[in-house]
């Protein structure tokens, strides 16, 4: 199941914005991961997660990578989506789920 609505600026609280910046993740990547990603098997109890692998073909922190895996963790509170954090891994070949 994909994201039911488009994210807006208010969905990105300070904690997740800081983590996204540190990890090289854009708002568009978060939204695409939530829309098109597969379920993350490492989400903690009472949270959900989605994973998506992007073609990257760029340098990150001085090293070239072909792909970037983005993981977004979230939960619903009173039917409201709450983004918890986003993580990125950079590499050459990631498994795809779904």
Secondary structure, 3 states (H helix, E strand, C coil): CCCCCCCCHHHCCHHHHHHHHHHCCCHHHHHHHHHHCEECCCCCCCCEEEEEEEEEEEEECCEEEEEEEEEEEEEEECCEEEEEEEEEEEECCCCCCC
